[in-house]
Amino acid sequence: MNSLRVGCVKYLNARPLVRGWEGNVEFDHPSALCERLAKGQLDVALVSSFEFLRNPIYQIVDGVSISSDGPVYSVVVAHRGELSDIEEIELDPASKTAASLLRCLLAELGSTPRLTSRVPENAGSSQARLIIGDQAISFRQTHADEFRFWDLGEQWTKLTGLPFVYALWLIRPEVADAKSIAQHLRGLRDENLADIRVIVSDAADNKQKITAEFLDRYYKQHLRFGFGTREKQGLQTFADLCRKHGVLAKRSPEFNVV
């Protein structure tokens, strides 16, 4: 397995799924990893769930994901004023999953702010931005008194009653022995979750206010690392809503899990 070209999102939420991998791991933002996986430059990658819905050629490692079942904390719209008054939301280009989730949530709520990748020139009380991952954690802890935070994980579960799946381990179709790779990744996840204190200790950075106390709560309360029946229902519901609101052109096939 050391010869596999493995990619992983470069966020704290991925550490329980990748720590201890024996070979080299290339870390990057979700959108960059999705592009490299699609081009065949990676064999296996922990990437945005939307990549599978967009291009369902991959095998999914069963039982493993980065999910939430309620507030996720690290995927939020930071905004000033009332959310209903917002006219424009600046998107984070790093993740198509979060942007697609935001589009679906707003459409279901009947809200129609403009979604743009550019920074608003006149950022007044209606300024809002989608932030994900470690940047969202740092931004929340630094600007807690200046902004309100609309948690997309919380809003999804309120809407559907289901978990939301942000990331999956995807294996390219030509990779041999996918079942063995998947089993190894499930074992790695189990080992790390059994001793989550090591992950917390390694990841804590008091200079950035990301403390062990926060991480313990983040990993145990905000995140889920399984991909079972309810997570699959959540992902299928996301696919259905993406199709309903024109984010996906057609219905995705059944999940190909190994």
C-alpha positions in Angstrom: 0.0 0.0 0.0 3.0 2.3 0.3 3.0 2.7 -3.5 -0.5 4.1 -3.5 -0.9 7.7 -4.4 -3.1 8.9 -1.5 -4.6 12.4 -1.0 -6.4 13.8 2.0 -8.1 17.1 2.9 -5.8 19.3 5.0 -8.2 19.9 7.8 -8.3 18.9 11.5 -11.5 16.9 10.8 -9.5 14.4 8.7 -6.9 13.5 11.2 -8.8 10.6 12.8 -9.1 9.0 9.4 -5.5 9.4 8.1 -3.1 9.4 11.0 -0.9 6.3 10.9 -1.0 5.7 7.2 2.3 4.0 6.4 3.0 5.6 3.0 3.1 9.2 1.7 0.0 11.3 1.9 -0.5 14.5 -0.1 -2.6 17.1 1.7 -4.5 19.8 -0.1 -7.9 21.6 -0.2 -10.9 19.5 -1.2 -11.4 21.1 -4.7 -7.7 20.5 -5.6 -7.8 16.9 -4.5 -11.1 16.3 -6.4 -9.5 17.5 -9.6 -6.4 15.4 -9.2 -8.4 12.3 -8.3 -10.6 12.8 -11.4 -7.5 13.1 -13.6 -6.0 9.9 -12.2 -3.2 11.7 -10.5 -4.3 10.1 -7.2 -5.4 6.5 -6.5 -7.3 7.0 -3.3 -8.4 10.3 -1.6 -10.4 11.6 1.2 -12.4 14.2 -0.6 -15.7 16.0 -0.8 -18.8 13.8 -1.1 -20.0 15.9 -3.9 -17.2 14.5 -6.1 -18.8 11.1 -6.1 -22.2 12.6 -6.9 -20.7 14.6 -9.7 -18.6 11.8 -11.1 -19.8 8.4 -9.7 -17.0 6.3 -11.1 -15.4 5.7 -7.8 -15.6 3.0 -5.2 -16.5 4.3 -1.7 -14.9 3.0 1.4 -17.8 1.7 3.3 -18.3 2.6 6.9 -16.1 5.7 6.9 -16.9 9.4 6.3 -16.6 12.8 7.8 -20.2 13.7 8.8 -22.3 15.6 11.3 -25.7 14.9 12.8 -26.5 18.4 14.0 -24.1 21.4 14.3 -20.8 20.7 12.7 -19.1 24.0 13.8 -16.7 24.2 10.9 -19.0 24.7 7.9 -20.8 28.0 8.4 -22.0 31.2 6.9 -20.5 34.0 8.9 -22.8 37.0 8.6 -23.7 40.4 10.1 -27.3 41.4 10.7 -30.3 39.1 9.9 -29.7 36.2 7.6 -33.0 37.1 5.8 -31.6 40.5 4.9 -28.4 39.2 3.2 -28.2 40.0 -0.5 -24.9 38.3 -1.2 -22.8 35.4 0.2 -19.2 35.0 -0.8 -18.4 31.3 -1.4 -15.3 29.5 -0.2 -13.8 28.0 -3.4 -12.2 25.2 -1.5 -15.2 22.9 -1.3 -17.9 22.2 -3.8 -19.8 20.1 -1.2 -20.3 23.0 1.1 -21.3 25.4 -1.7 -23.8 22.9 -3.1 -25.2 22.3 0.4 -25.7 26.0 0.9 -27.4 26.3 -2.5 -29.8 23.5 -1.5 -30.6 24.8 1.9 -31.3 28.4 0.7 -33.5 27.0 -2.1 -35.5 24.9 0.3 -35.9 27.9 2.6 -37.0 30.1 -0.3 -34.0 32.5 0.2 -32.3 34.0 -2.8 -29.1 35.8 -2.0 -26.5 36.0 -4.7 -23.7 33.5 -4.3 -20.4 34.8 -5.6 -16.7 34.0 -5.4 -15.7 37.6 -5.4 -15.3 39.8 -2.3 -18.1 42.3 -2.1 -16.8 45.8 -2.7 -19.1 47.4 -0.2 -19.3 45.1 2.8 -21.9 46.6 5.1 -24.2 45.0 7.6 -25.3 42.4 5.0 -21.8 41.0 4.4 -21.7 37.2 4.6 -19.3 34.5 3.6 -19.2 30.7 3.6 -16.2 29.4 5.5 -15.2 25.8 6.0 -12.6 23.6 7.8 -9.8 25.0 9.9 -10.4 28.5 8.6 -13.9 28.4 9.9 -12.7 27.3 13.3 -10.1 30.0 13.5 -12.5 32.6 12.2 -15.2 31.7 14.7 -12.8 31.9 17.6 -11.3 35.2 16.5 -14.5 37.0 15.4 -17.1 35.5 17.7 -18.2 39.0 18.8 -18.5 40.5 15.3 -20.4 37.9 13.4 -23.3 35.5 13.6 -22.8 31.9 12.4 -25.3 29.9 10.4 -24.2 26.3 10.8 -24.9 24.3 7.7 -24.8 20.9 9.5 -27.4 22.1 12.0 -29.6 23.5 9.3 -29.4 20.3 7.2 -30.4 18.1 10.1 -33.3 20.5 11.0 -34.5 20.2 7.4 -34.1 16.5 6.8 -33.7 14.8 10.2 -30.6 13.1 8.8 -26.8 13.4 9.0 -24.8 15.2 6.4 -21.8 13.6 4.7 -19.0 16.0 3.9 -16.2 13.7 2.8 -15.6 10.1 1.8 -12.6 7.9 1.0 -12.9 7.4 -2.8 -10.9 4.8 -4.7 -10.4 5.0 -8.5 -12.0 2.2 -10.5 -8.7 0.9 -11.9 -7.0 0.4 -8.5 -6.5 -3.2 -7.7 -7.4 -4.8 -4.4 -9.8 -2.0 -3.3 -11.4 -4.2 -0.7 -8.1 -4.6 1.1 -7.4 -0.9 1.0 -10.9 -0.2 2.3 -10.4 -2.7 5.2 -7.1 -1.1 6.1 -8.6 2.4 6.1 -11.5 1.2 8.4 -9.0 -0.3 10.7 -7.0 2.9 10.8 -10.1 4.9 11.7 -11.0 2.5 14.5 -7.5 2.6 16.0 -7.5 6.4 16.0 -10.9 6.8 17.5 -10.0 4.3 20.2 -7.3 6.6 21.3 -8.6 10.0 20.3 -6.5 11.7 23.0 -3.4 11.2 20.9 -5.1 13.0 17.9 -6.2 15.8 20.2 -2.8 16.2 21.7 -1.1 16.2 18.3 -3.5 18.7 16.8 -3.9 21.2 19.6 -2.3 24.6 18.9 -2.7 27.1 21.7 -1.2 29.9 19.6 -4.2 29.6 17.3 -6.6 29.1 20.2 -7.3 25.6 19.0 -7.0 23.9 22.4 -7.2 20.3 23.4 -10.4 21.1 25.2 -12.0 22.4 22.0 -10.7 19.5 19.9 -12.0 16.9 22.3 -15.5 18.5 21.9 -15.1 18.9 18.2 -14.2 15.3 17.5 -16.7 13.8 20.0 -19.7 16.1 19.7 -19.6 17.8 16.3 -18.2 15.2 14.0 -19.1 11.6 13.0 -16.8 9.2 11.3 -19.1 6.4 10.2 -20.9 5.8 6.9 -23.9 3.6 7.9 -27.5 3.5 6.9 -28.5 7.0 8.1 -25.4 8.6 6.6 -26.2 6.9 3.2 -29.8 8.2 3.5 -28.4 11.6 4.1 -26.1 11.5 1.1 -28.9 10.2 -1.1 -31.2 13.0 0.1 -28.4 15.5 -0.7 -28.1 14.0 -4.2 -31.9 14.3 -4.7 -32.0 17.9 -3.6 -29.0 18.8 -5.8 -30.9 17.4 -8.7 -34.1 19.1 -7.7 -32.4 22.5 -7.6 -30.2 22.1 -10.7 -26.9 21.5 -8.9 -26.7 18.0 -10.5 -27.9 17.2 -14.0 -29.1 13.7 -13.3 -29.7 11.2 -10.5 -26.6 9.5 -9.2 -26.5 5.7 -9.3 -26.4 3.5 -6.3 -23.4 3.9 -4.1 -20.6 1.5 -5.0 -19.1 0.6 -1.6 -16.2 -1.8 -0.8 
